Amino acid sequence: DAMDKMTAAHCEFLRSDRAHIKLNGYSLIRTDPYEGADAVRPHTNPTSIHIDNAFLPKHDVATPRELYSRSIVYLNQVTEGGAPIIVWPRAHKAAAEVVQRLVSEQGEEAYHGVRWRDEVIATMTQRPPTADPAAGYDTREVIWPGVGPATEVLMGEGDMIMFEPMSMHSASRCMNGTSRYCWVTSFHD
């Protein structure tokens, strides 16, 4: 069934097995159509560019991996303007480079996943977010060698996407008049 397939994908991602993998959390997310004053702007503008957490290189190469996995299963078809997730191809590799630089500069003992997460984003976007949170979307641009341009992930009902925890991604607004539903899960070993 679908849960077995999803669990198997998380086991593979974490280099773990069903006897050891644990559900870290899950949520059902509904994104309703946006009708704000700036509803005419392009729907591809990200609402909040982020990575989920920063991990040390040793966390990634360990077996099992010493991090968590995240997946999103779309419960309805997501087309252009339908609040697709936005990703930046190869950004997880660039984020790992920034973490390695932080290790070199500050030492591994200074590691703090959430604080370093924010530092990674600040470094890779090289621009602070909008000073006006009421603007409702993220004005930063991802500027880093080798990172692909922002890409909408358009998916069908039941499709799943897996995330590296350091994958740069963002939500987007629903501009096509149809609510988007997805199920987000996270596992760890």
Secondary structure by P-SEA (a helix, b strand, c coil): caaaaaaaaaaaaaccccccccccbbbbbbbcccccccccccccccccccccccccccccccccccbbbbbbbbcccccccccccccccaaaaaaaaaaaaaaaacccccccaaaaaaaaaaaaacccccccccccccccccccccccccccccccccbbbbbccccbbbbbbbcccbbbbbbbbbbcc
